[in-house]
Amino acid sequence: MKSGGNYGEIFLLCWVYFNMDRVKERANGSTFLEISKKNFRLIPFIVPNTELLKYFNEMAQPILSRLISCTRNSTQLTNLRDTLLPKLLSGEVRIPEVEKMVEELAL
């Protein structure tokens, strides 16, 4: 996320994350859950001043960026594992160093 003049985006994202249960409690509908403006207005929301939002954004931005980066890395590693593990187990791919380590550990 880029920070421009609107410092409230990360604050709002965090507020929604921590208040999702309240939002869901007010949702209704038979086919899919929906929340009306009327029901949404009942959820308390305090809007900090711009200076506080800017400070919050400066503190939260690096954390959010790191979280996004770690999530991407985790997804890439999961995909790599899911691709390579069956090939390693079937013998389609061999890694001599790994095989030696596995033999040593088995002793």
C-alpha positions as CSV (number, residue, x, y, z in Angstrom):
1,M,0.0,0.0,0.0
2,K,1.2,3.4,-0.8
3,S,0.7,6.3,1.5
4,G,-0.4,9.5,0.0
5,G,-2.5,12.1,1.8
6,N,-5.0,9.5,2.9
7,Y,-3.6,8.1,6.1
8,G,-6.7,6.3,7.2
9,E,-6.6,3.3,4.9
10,I,-4.4,1.1,7.1
11,F,-6.3,2.2,10.2
12,L,-9.6,1.3,8.5
13,L,-8.2,-2.0,7.4
14,C,-7.1,-2.8,10.9
15,W,-10.5,-1.7,12.3
16,V,-12.4,-4.0,9.9
17,Y,-10.1,-6.9,10.8
18,F,-10.6,-6.5,14.5
19,N,-14.4,-5.8,14.2
20,M,-15.3,-8.4,11.6
21,D,-17.3,-10.4,14.1
22,R,-19.5,-7.3,14.9
23,V,-20.0,-6.7,11.2
24,K,-21.0,-10.3,10.6
25,E,-23.4,-10.3,13.5
26,R,-25.4,-7.5,11.8
27,A,-25.4,-9.2,8.4
28,N,-28.5,-10.9,7.1
29,G,-29.8,-12.6,4.0
30,S,-30.9,-16.0,2.9
31,T,-28.7,-16.4,-0.3
32,F,-25.6,-14.5,1.0
33,L,-25.0,-12.4,4.0
34,E,-25.4,-8.6,3.4
35,I,-25.1,-5.7,5.7
36,S,-27.2,-2.5,5.2
37,K,-26.0,1.0,5.9
38,K,-28.5,1.2,8.7
39,N,-27.1,-1.8,10.5
40,F,-23.5,-0.8,9.8
41,R,-24.0,2.6,11.4
42,L,-24.7,1.0,14.7
43,I,-21.1,-0.2,15.0
44,P,-19.0,2.3,17.0
45,F,-16.2,3.9,15.0
46,I,-13.9,6.6,16.3
47,V,-12.0,8.6,13.6
48,P,-8.7,9.8,14.9
49,N,-7.3,13.2,13.9
50,T,-5.0,13.4,10.9
51,E,-1.9,13.7,13.0
52,L,-2.7,10.5,14.9
53,L,-3.6,8.7,11.6
54,K,-0.4,9.7,10.1
55,Y,1.6,8.4,13.1
56,F,-0.4,5.2,13.1
57,N,0.3,4.8,9.4
58,E,4.0,5.3,9.8
59,M,4.1,2.6,12.5
60,A,1.8,0.2,10.8
61,Q,3.0,0.5,7.2
62,P,6.3,-1.4,7.7
63,I,4.5,-4.2,9.7
64,L,1.8,-4.5,7.0
65,S,4.5,-4.5,4.2
66,R,6.4,-7.3,6.0
67,L,3.2,-9.3,6.6
68,I,2.3,-9.1,2.8
69,S,5.9,-10.1,1.9
70,C,5.9,-13.0,4.3
71,T,2.5,-14.2,3.0
72,R,3.7,-14.1,-0.6
73,N,6.9,-16.0,0.4
74,S,4.9,-18.6,2.2
75,T,2.6,-19.1,-0.8
76,Q,5.6,-19.4,-3.1
77,L,7.3,-21.9,-0.8
78,T,4.1,-23.9,-0.4
79,N,3.8,-24.1,-4.2
80,L,7.4,-25.1,-4.5
81,R,7.0,-27.8,-1.9
82,D,3.8,-29.1,-3.5
83,T,5.6,-29.3,-6.9
84,L,8.9,-30.8,-5.7
85,L,7.9,-33.2,-2.9
86,P,6.0,-35.7,-5.1
87,K,8.9,-35.7,-7.6
88,L,11.4,-36.3,-4.8
89,L,9.3,-39.0,-3.3
90,S,8.7,-40.8,-6.6
91,G,12.4,-40.6,-7.5
92,E,11.8,-38.4,-10.5
93,V,14.1,-35.9,-9.0
94,R,17.2,-36.9,-7.1
95,I,19.4,-34.7,-4.9
96,P,22.5,-36.7,-3.9
97,E,23.3,-34.4,-1.0
98,V,19.8,-34.7,0.5
99,E,19.9,-38.5,0.1
100,K,23.2,-38.6,2.0
101,M,21.9,-36.5,4.8
102,V,18.7,-38.7,5.0
103,E,20.9,-41.8,5.2
104,E,23.0,-40.3,7.9
105,L,20.0,-39.3,10.0
106,A,18.5,-42.8,9.6
107,L,21.5,-44.3,11.4
